């Protein structure tokens, strides 16, 4: 293996590592956001349970 091949291999490894770290960070952020959305959704009262039954209206 020549010196230039070693440099190219090292460059690919560095880029792969950076992309892997980026994907890991995004996955962790997505997990945190999903937890926050679930927490906020749990705070919102269920609108269907609180609404009074609606009457149907004749149209036309």
N, CA, C and O atoms as a Maestro MAE file, in Angstrom:
{
 s_m_m2io_version
 :::
 2.0.0
}

f_m_ct {
 s_m_title
 :::
 protein
 m_atom[240] {
  # First column is atom index #
  i_m_mmod_type
  r_m_x_coord
  r_m_y_coord
  r_m_z_coord
  i_m_residue_number
  s_m_chain_name
  s_m_pdb_residue_name
  s_m_pdb_atom_name
  i_m_atomic_number
  :::
  1 25 0.858 -1.172 0.000 1 A "UNK " " N  " 7
  2 3 0.000 0.000 0.000 1 A "UNK " " CA " 6
  3 2 0.900 1.229 0.000 1 A "UNK " " C  " 6
  4 15 1.817 1.351 0.812 1 A "UNK " " O  " 8
  5 25 0.616 2.134 -0.930 2 A "UNK " " N  " 7
  6 3 1.440 3.339 -1.031 2 A "UNK " " CA " 6
  7 2 1.016 4.367 -0.003 2 A "UNK " " C  " 6
  8 15 -0.013 4.224 0.658 2 A "UNK " " O  " 8
  9 25 1.818 5.394 0.118 3 A "UNK " " N  " 7
  10 3 1.531 6.456 1.084 3 A "UNK " " CA " 6
  11 2 0.229 7.172 0.730 3 A "UNK " " C  " 6
  12 15 -0.569 7.492 1.611 3 A "UNK " " O  " 8
  13 25 0.022 7.419 -0.548 4 A "UNK " " N  " 7
  14 3 -1.200 8.117 -0.957 4 A "UNK " " CA " 6
  15 2 -2.444 7.267 -0.662 4 A "UNK " " C  " 6
  16 15 -3.485 7.810 -0.293 4 A "UNK " " O  " 8
  17 25 -2.346 5.967 -0.818 5 A "UNK " " N  " 7
  18 3 -3.473 5.099 -0.493 5 A "UNK " " CA " 6
  19 2 -3.768 5.134 1.003 5 A "UNK " " C  " 6
  20 15 -4.928 5.079 1.412 5 A "UNK " " O  " 8
  21 25 -2.735 5.224 1.806 6 A "UNK " " N  " 7
  22 3 -2.934 5.316 3.262 6 A "UNK " " CA " 6
  23 2 -3.643 6.617 3.628 6 A "UNK " " C  " 6
  24 15 -4.524 6.626 4.487 6 A "UNK " " O  " 8
  25 25 -3.254 7.727 2.970 7 A "UNK " " N  " 7
  26 3 -3.903 9.011 3.242 7 A "UNK " " CA " 6
  27 2 -5.372 8.995 2.830 7 A "UNK " " C  " 6
  28 15 -6.232 9.510 3.546 7 A "UNK " " O  " 8
  29 25 -5.651 8.406 1.680 8 A "UNK " " N  " 7
  30 3 -7.042 8.326 1.212 8 A "UNK " " CA " 6
  31 2 -7.865 7.467 2.164 8 A "UNK " " C  " 6
  32 15 -8.997 7.816 2.498 8 A "UNK " " O  " 8
  33 25 -7.305 6.355 2.597 9 A "UNK " " N  " 7
  34 3 -7.999 5.485 3.547 9 A "UNK " " CA " 6
  35 2 -8.253 6.213 4.865 9 A "UNK " " C  " 6
  36 15 -9.336 6.110 5.441 9 A "UNK " " O  " 8
  37 25 -7.255 6.944 5.331 10 A "UNK " " N  " 7
  38 3 -7.413 7.702 6.576 10 A "UNK " " CA " 6
  39 2 -8.474 8.790 6.413 10 A "UNK " " C  " 6
  40 15 -9.265 9.020 7.328 10 A "UNK " " O  " 8
  41 25 -8.500 9.456 5.268 11 A "UNK " " N  " 7
  42 3 -9.494 10.500 5.036 11 A "UNK " " CA " 6
  43 2 -10.905 9.920 5.027 11 A "UNK " " C  " 6
  44 15 -11.822 10.502 5.606 11 A "UNK " " O  " 8
  45 25 -11.078 8.774 4.371 12 A "UNK " " N  " 7
  46 3 -12.388 8.123 4.360 12 A "UNK " " CA " 6
  47 2 -12.797 7.712 5.776 12 A "UNK " " C  " 6
  48 15 -13.961 7.850 6.152 12 A "UNK " " O  " 8
  49 25 -11.869 7.222 6.537 13 A "UNK " " N  " 7
  50 3 -12.183 6.822 7.915 13 A "UNK " " CA " 6
  51 2 -12.604 8.019 8.763 13 A "UNK " " C  " 6
  52 15 -13.532 7.918 9.566 13 A "UNK " " O  " 8
  53 25 -11.925 9.149 8.585 14 A "UNK " " N  " 7
  54 3 -12.276 10.359 9.333 14 A "UNK " " CA " 6
  55 2 -13.662 10.841 8.946 14 A "UNK " " C  " 6
  56 15 -14.469 11.173 9.814 14 A "UNK " " O  " 8
  57 25 -13.948 10.882 7.643 15 A "UNK " " N  " 7
  58 3 -15.268 11.328 7.187 15 A "UNK " " CA " 6
  59 2 -16.348 10.379 7.697 15 A "UNK " " C  " 6
  60 15 -17.404 10.828 8.143 15 A "UNK " " O  " 8
  61 25 -16.096 9.086 7.637 16 A "UNK " " N  " 7
  62 3 -17.065 8.105 8.139 16 A "UNK " " CA " 6
  63 2 -17.320 8.310 9.629 16 A "UNK " " C  " 6
  64 15 -18.466 8.246 10.074 16 A "UNK " " O  " 8
  65 25 -16.267 8.557 10.402 17 A "UNK " " N  " 7
  66 3 -16.411 8.770 11.838 17 A "UNK " " CA " 6
  67 2 -17.223 10.031 12.124 17 A "UNK " " C  " 6
  68 15 -18.053 10.050 13.033 17 A "UNK " " O  " 8
  69 25 -16.977 11.088 11.342 18 A "UNK " " N  " 7
  70 3 -17.722 12.338 11.542 18 A "UNK " " CA " 6
  71 2 -19.201 12.128 11.235 18 A "UNK " " C  " 6
  72 15 -20.060 12.586 11.988 18 A "UNK " " O  " 8
  73 25 -19.504 11.445 10.144 19 A "UNK " " N  " 7
  74 3 -20.904 11.184 9.788 19 A "UNK " " CA " 6
  75 2 -21.564 10.305 10.850 19 A "UNK " " C  " 6
  76 15 -22.724 10.521 11.199 19 A "UNK " " O  " 8
  77 25 -20.838 9.325 11.359 20 A "UNK " " N  " 7
  78 3 -21.381 8.450 12.394 20 A "UNK " " CA " 6
  79 2 -21.702 9.231 13.671 20 A "UNK " " C  " 6
  80 15 -22.747 9.015 14.284 20 A "UNK " " O  " 8
  81 25 -20.818 10.123 14.067 21 A "UNK " " N  " 7
  82 3 -21.056 10.950 15.256 21 A "UNK " " CA " 6
  83 2 -22.250 11.869 15.024 21 A "UNK " " C  " 6
  84 15 -23.069 12.057 15.924 21 A "UNK " " O  " 8
  85 25 -22.358 12.440 13.828 22 A "UNK " " N  " 7
  86 3 -23.481 13.309 13.506 22 A "UNK " " CA " 6
  87 2 -24.807 12.555 13.604 22 A "UNK " " C  " 6
  88 15 -25.763 13.055 14.197 22 A "UNK " " O  " 8
  89 25 -24.867 11.374 13.036 23 A "UNK " " N  " 7
  90 3 -26.088 10.569 13.091 23 A "UNK " " CA " 6
  91 2 -26.425 10.199 14.531 23 A "UNK " " C  " 6
  92 15 -27.596 10.207 14.912 23 A "UNK " " O  " 8
  93 25 -25.440 9.884 15.315 24 A "UNK " " N  " 7
  94 3 -25.669 9.561 16.729 24 A "UNK " " CA " 6
  95 2 -26.241 10.761 17.481 24 A "UNK " " C  " 6
  96 15 -27.178 10.614 18.265 24 A "UNK " " O  " 8
  97 25 -25.680 11.942 17.245 25 A "UNK " " N  " 7
  98 3 -26.184 13.151 17.901 25 A "UNK " " CA " 6
  99 2 -27.626 13.421 17.488 25 A "UNK " " C  " 6
  100 15 -28.457 13.761 18.331 25 A "UNK " " O  " 8
  101 25 -27.934 13.273 16.197 26 A "UNK " " N  " 7
  102 3 -29.299 13.500 15.726 26 A "UNK " " CA " 6
  103 2 -30.275 12.488 16.327 26 A "UNK " " C  " 6
  104 15 -31.407 12.843 16.657 26 A "UNK " " O  " 8
  105 25 -29.851 11.243 16.470 27 A "UNK " " N  " 7
  106 3 -30.715 10.222 17.064 27 A "UNK " " CA " 6
  107 2 -31.005 10.550 18.523 27 A "UNK " " C  " 6
  108 15 -32.131 10.374 18.988 27 A "UNK " " O  " 8
  109 25 -30.002 11.023 19.240 28 A "UNK " " N  " 7
  110 3 -30.214 11.382 20.645 28 A "UNK " " CA " 6
  111 2 -31.144 12.585 20.767 28 A "UNK " " C  " 6
  112 15 -31.992 12.624 21.658 28 A "UNK " " O  " 8
  113 25 -30.993 13.563 19.883 29 A "UNK " " N  " 7
  114 3 -31.888 14.721 19.904 29 A "UNK " " CA " 6
  115 2 -33.322 14.316 19.581 29 A "UNK " " C  " 6
  116 15 -34.267 14.798 20.205 29 A "UNK " " O  " 8
  117 25 -33.479 13.431 18.606 30 A "UNK " " N  " 7
  118 3 -34.812 12.969 18.237 30 A "UNK " " CA " 6
  119 2 -35.476 12.237 19.399 30 A "UNK " " C  " 6
  120 15 -36.669 12.409 19.651 30 A "UNK " " O  " 8
  121 25 -34.706 11.432 20.094 31 A "UNK " " N  " 7
  122 3 -35.227 10.703 21.254 31 A "UNK " " CA " 6
  123 2 -35.689 11.680 22.342 31 A "UNK " " C  " 6
  124 15 -36.750 11.497 22.939 31 A "UNK " " O  " 8
  125 25 -34.884 12.716 22.591 32 A "UNK " " N  " 7
  126 3 -35.238 13.716 23.601 32 A "UNK " " CA " 6
  127 2 -36.491 14.475 23.186 32 A "UNK " " C  " 6
  128 15 -37.370 14.713 24.014 32 A "UNK " " O  " 8
  129 25 -36.585 14.860 21.910 33 A "UNK " " N  " 7
  130 3 -37.758 15.578 21.435 33 A "UNK " " CA " 6
  131 2 -39.015 14.724 21.519 33 A "UNK " " C  " 6
  132 15 -40.084 15.236 21.855 33 A "UNK " " O  " 8
  133 25 -38.909 13.440 21.221 34 A "UNK " " N  " 7
  134 3 -40.073 12.556 21.325 34 A "UNK " " CA " 6
  135 2 -40.545 12.456 22.767 34 A "UNK " " C  " 6
  136 15 -41.749 12.447 23.025 34 A "UNK " " O  " 8
  137 25 -39.616 12.382 23.706 35 A "UNK " " N  " 7
  138 3 -40.003 12.364 25.124 35 A "UNK " " CA " 6
  139 2 -40.707 13.654 25.511 35 A "UNK " " C  " 6
  140 15 -41.707 13.622 26.227 35 A "UNK " " O  " 8
  141 25 -40.191 14.802 25.039 36 A "UNK " " N  " 7
  142 3 -40.811 16.079 25.369 36 A "UNK " " CA " 6
  143 2 -42.203 16.196 24.757 36 A "UNK " " C  " 6
  144 15 -43.119 16.709 25.400 36 A "UNK " " O  " 8
  145 25 -42.371 15.729 23.527 37 A "UNK " " N  " 7
  146 3 -43.690 15.782 22.888 37 A "UNK " " CA " 6
  147 2 -44.676 14.889 23.638 37 A "UNK " " C  " 6
  148 15 -45.825 15.278 23.851 37 A "UNK " " O  " 8
  149 25 -44.240 13.707 24.037 38 A "UNK " " N  " 7
  150 3 -45.117 12.830 24.814 38 A "UNK " " CA " 6
  151 2 -45.503 13.468 26.145 38 A "UNK " " C  " 6
  152 15 -46.647 13.353 26.585 38 A "UNK " " O  " 8
  153 25 -44.549 14.137 26.783 39 A "UNK " " N  " 7
  154 3 -44.836 14.803 28.056 39 A "UNK " " CA " 6
  155 2 -45.839 15.935 27.867 39 A "UNK " " C  " 6
  156 15 -46.771 16.085 28.656 39 A "UNK " " O  " 8
  157 25 -45.644 16.729 26.819 40 A "UNK " " N  " 7
  158 3 -46.565 17.837 26.555 40 A "UNK " " CA " 6
  159 2 -47.931 17.304 26.159 40 A "UNK " " C  " 6
  160 15 -48.951 17.846 26.586 40 A "UNK " " O  " 8
  161 25 -47.968 16.262 25.358 41 A "UNK " " N  " 7
  162 3 -49.249 15.674 24.951 41 A "UNK " " CA " 6
  163 2 -49.987 15.112 26.170 41 A "UNK " " C  " 6
  164 15 -51.217 15.116 26.203 41 A "UNK " " O  " 8
  165 25 -49.257 14.638 27.154 42 A "UNK " " N  " 7
  166 3 -49.891 14.133 28.365 42 A "UNK " " CA " 6
  167 2 -50.519 15.234 29.202 42 A "UNK " " C  " 6
  168 15 -51.453 14.983 29.963 42 A "UNK " " O  " 8
  169 25 -50.015 16.439 29.066 43 A "UNK " " N  " 7
  170 3 -50.562 17.572 29.823 43 A "UNK " " CA " 6
  171 2 -51.852 18.113 29.217 43 A "UNK " " C  " 6
  172 15 -52.682 18.685 29.924 43 A "UNK " " O  " 8
  173 25 -52.019 17.934 27.915 44 A "UNK " " N  " 7
  174 3 -53.192 18.463 27.232 44 A "UNK " " CA " 6
  175 2 -54.382 17.570 27.537 44 A "UNK " " C  " 6
  176 15 -54.310 16.352 27.371 44 A "UNK " " O  " 8
  177 25 -55.468 18.168 27.979 45 A "UNK " " N  " 7
  178 3 -56.650 17.333 28.271 45 A "UNK " " CA " 6
  179 2 -57.230 16.752 26.988 45 A "UNK " " C  " 6
  180 15 -57.118 17.338 25.911 45 A "UNK " " O  " 8
  181 25 -57.835 15.615 27.128 46 A "UNK " " N  " 7
  182 3 -58.436 14.941 25.985 46 A "UNK " " CA " 6
  183 2 -59.705 15.688 25.599 46 A "UNK " " C  " 6
  184 15 -60.679 15.684 26.352 46 A "UNK " " O  " 8
  185 25 -59.704 16.329 24.435 47 A "UNK " " N  " 7
  186 3 -60.833 17.156 24.020 47 A "UNK " " CA " 6
  187 2 -62.079 16.333 23.726 47 A "UNK " " C  " 6
  188 15 -63.195 16.798 23.958 47 A "UNK " " O  " 8
  189 25 -61.906 15.126 23.224 48 A "UNK " " N  " 7
  190 3 -63.059 14.298 22.878 48 A "UNK " " CA " 6
  191 2 -63.866 13.932 24.125 48 A "UNK " " C  " 6
  192 15 -65.093 13.849 24.061 48 A "UNK " " O  " 8
  193 25 -63.206 13.716 25.237 49 A "UNK " " N  " 7
  194 3 -63.902 13.306 26.452 49 A "UNK " " CA " 6
  195 2 -64.668 14.473 27.073 49 A "UNK " " C  " 6
  196 15 -65.680 14.264 27.743 49 A "UNK " " O  " 8
  197 25 -64.190 15.701 26.854 50 A "UNK " " N  " 7
  198 3 -64.813 16.850 27.504 50 A "UNK " " CA " 6
  199 2 -65.923 17.474 26.669 50 A "UNK " " C  " 6
  200 15 -66.769 18.187 27.208 50 A "UNK " " O  " 8
  201 25 -65.936 17.225 25.389 51 A "UNK " " N  " 7
  202 3 -66.940 17.848 24.535 51 A "UNK " " CA " 6
  203 2 -68.308 17.212 24.742 51 A "UNK " " C  " 6
  204 15 -68.440 16.002 24.927 51 A "UNK " " O  " 8
  205 25 -69.316 18.070 24.705 52 A "UNK " " N  " 7
  206 3 -70.691 17.581 24.789 52 A "UNK " " CA " 6
  207 2 -71.056 16.985 23.432 52 A "UNK " " C  " 6
  208 15 -70.538 17.412 22.400 52 A "UNK " " O  " 8
  209 25 -71.936 16.012 23.439 53 A "UNK " " N  " 7
  210 3 -72.345 15.438 22.150 53 A "UNK " " CA " 6
  211 2 -72.974 16.501 21.266 53 A "UNK " " C  " 6
  212 15 -73.753 17.330 21.737 53 A "UNK " " O  " 8
  213 25 -72.641 16.477 20.013 54 A "UNK " " N  " 7
  214 3 -73.151 17.490 19.082 54 A "UNK " " CA " 6
  215 2 -74.406 16.975 18.397 54 A "UNK " " C  " 6
  216 15 -74.560 15.783 18.131 54 A "UNK " " O  " 8
  217 25 -75.278 17.902 18.126 55 A "UNK " " N  " 7
  218 3 -76.492 17.560 17.387 55 A "UNK " " CA " 6
  219 2 -76.211 17.710 15.906 55 A "UNK " " C  " 6
  220 15 -75.431 18.568 15.491 55 A "UNK " " O  " 8
  221 25 -76.849 16.875 15.122 56 A "UNK " " N  " 7
  222 3 -76.689 17.010 13.677 56 A "UNK " " CA " 6
  223 2 -77.622 18.094 13.181 56 A "UNK " " C  " 6
  224 15 -78.749 18.233 13.657 56 A "UNK " " O  " 8
  225 25 -77.137 18.860 12.218 57 A "UNK " " N  " 7
  226 3 -77.926 19.945 11.657 57 A "UNK " " CA " 6
  227 2 -78.340 19.585 10.239 57 A "UNK " " C  " 6
  228 15 -77.573 18.989 9.482 57 A "UNK " " O  " 8
  229 25 -79.582 19.962 9.892 58 A "UNK " " N  " 7
  230 3 -80.072 19.726 8.559 58 A "UNK " " CA " 6
  231 2 -79.526 20.806 7.629 58 A "UNK " " C  " 6
  232 15 -79.616 21.999 7.919 58 A "UNK " " O  " 8
  233 25 -78.961 20.366 6.511 59 A "UNK " " N  " 7
  234 3 -78.414 21.310 5.551 59 A "UNK " " CA " 6
  235 2 -79.231 21.203 4.274 59 A "UNK " " C  " 6
  236 15 -79.482 20.111 3.765 59 A "UNK " " O  " 8
  237 25 -79.647 22.379 3.760 60 A "UNK " " N  " 7
  238 3 -80.338 22.371 2.458 60 A "UNK " " CA " 6
  239 2 -81.783 22.570 2.507 60 A "UNK " " C  " 6
  240 15 -82.440 22.578 1.466 60 A "UNK " " O  " 8
  :::
 }
 m_bond[239] {
  # First column is bond index #
  i_m_from
  i_m_to
  i_m_order
  :::
  1 1 2 1
  2 2 3 1
  3 3 4 2
  4 3 5 1
  5 5 6 1
  6 6 7 1
  7 7 8 2
  8 7 9 1
  9 9 10 1
  10 10 11 1
  11 11 12 2
  12 11 13 1
  13 13 14 1
  14 14 15 1
  15 15 16 2
  16 15 17 1
  17 17 18 1
  18 18 19 1
  19 19 20 2
  20 19 21 1
  21 21 22 1
  22 22 23 1
  23 23 24 2
  24 23 25 1
  25 25 26 1
  26 26 27 1
  27 27 28 2
  28 27 29 1
  29 29 30 1
  30 30 31 1
  31 31 32 2
  32 31 33 1
  33 33 34 1
  34 34 35 1
  35 35 36 2
  36 35 37 1
  37 37 38 1
  38 38 39 1
  39 39 40 2
  40 39 41 1
  41 41 42 1
  42 42 43 1
  43 43 44 2
  44 43 45 1
  45 45 46 1
  46 46 47 1
  47 47 48 2
  48 47 49 1
  49 49 50 1
  50 50 51 1
  51 51 52 2
  52 51 53 1
  53 53 54 1
  54 54 55 1
  55 55 56 2
  56 55 57 1
  57 57 58 1
  58 58 59 1
  59 59 60 2
  60 59 61 1
  61 61 62 1
  62 62 63 1
  63 63 64 2
  64 63 65 1
  65 65 66 1
  66 66 67 1
  67 67 68 2
  68 67 69 1
  69 69 70 1
  70 70 71 1
  71 71 72 2
  72 71 73 1
  73 73 74 1
  74 74 75 1
  75 75 76 2
  76 75 77 1
  77 77 78 1
  78 78 79 1
  79 79 80 2
  80 79 81 1
  81 81 82 1
  82 82 83 1
  83 83 84 2
  84 83 85 1
  85 85 86 1
  86 86 87 1
  87 87 88 2
  88 87 89 1
  89 89 90 1
  90 90 91 1
  91 91 92 2
  92 91 93 1
  93 93 94 1
  94 94 95 1
  95 95 96 2
  96 95 97 1
  97 97 98 1
  98 98 99 1
  99 99 100 2
  100 99 101 1
  101 101 102 1
  102 102 103 1
  103 103 104 2
  104 103 105 1
  105 105 106 1
  106 106 107 1
  107 107 108 2
  108 107 109 1
  109 109 110 1
  110 110 111 1
  111 111 112 2
  112 111 113 1
  113 113 114 1
  114 114 115 1
  115 115 116 2
  116 115 117 1
  117 117 118 1
  118 118 119 1
  119 119 120 2
  120 119 121 1
  121 121 122 1
  122 122 123 1
  123 123 124 2
  124 123 125 1
  125 125 126 1
  126 126 127 1
  127 127 128 2
  128 127 129 1
  129 129 130 1
  130 130 131 1
  131 131 132 2
  132 131 133 1
  133 133 134 1
  134 134 135 1
  135 135 136 2
  136 135 137 1
  137 137 138 1
  138 138 139 1
  139 139 140 2
  140 139 141 1
  141 141 142 1
  142 142 143 1
  143 143 144 2
  144 143 145 1
  145 145 146 1
  146 146 147 1
  147 147 148 2
  148 147 149 1
  149 149 150 1
  150 150 151 1
  151 151 152 2
  152 151 153 1
  153 153 154 1
  154 154 155 1
  155 155 156 2
  156 155 157 1
  157 157 158 1
  158 158 159 1
  159 159 160 2
  160 159 161 1
  161 161 162 1
  162 162 163 1
  163 163 164 2
  164 163 165 1
  165 165 166 1
  166 166 167 1
  167 167 168 2
  168 167 169 1
  169 169 170 1
  170 170 171 1
  171 171 172 2
  172 171 173 1
  173 173 174 1
  174 174 175 1
  175 175 176 2
  176 175 177 1
  177 177 178 1
  178 178 179 1
  179 179 180 2
  180 179 181 1
  181 181 182 1
  182 182 183 1
  183 183 184 2
  184 183 185 1
  185 185 186 1
  186 186 187 1
  187 187 188 2
  188 187 189 1
  189 189 190 1
  190 190 191 1
  191 191 192 2
  192 191 193 1
  193 193 194 1
  194 194 195 1
  195 195 196 2
  196 195 197 1
  197 197 198 1
  198 198 199 1
  199 199 200 2
  200 199 201 1
  201 201 202 1
  202 202 203 1
  203 203 204 2
  204 203 205 1
  205 205 206 1
  206 206 207 1
  207 207 208 2
  208 207 209 1
  209 209 210 1
  210 210 211 1
  211 211 212 2
  212 211 213 1
  213 213 214 1
  214 214 215 1
  215 215 216 2
  216 215 217 1
  217 217 218 1
  218 218 219 1
  219 219 220 2
  220 219 221 1
  221 221 222 1
  222 222 223 1
  223 223 224 2
  224 223 225 1
  225 225 226 1
  226 226 227 1
  227 227 228 2
  228 227 229 1
  229 229 230 1
  230 230 231 1
  231 231 232 2
  232 231 233 1
  233 233 234 1
  234 234 235 1
  235 235 236 2
  236 235 237 1
  237 237 238 1
  238 238 239 1
  239 239 240 2
  :::
 }
}
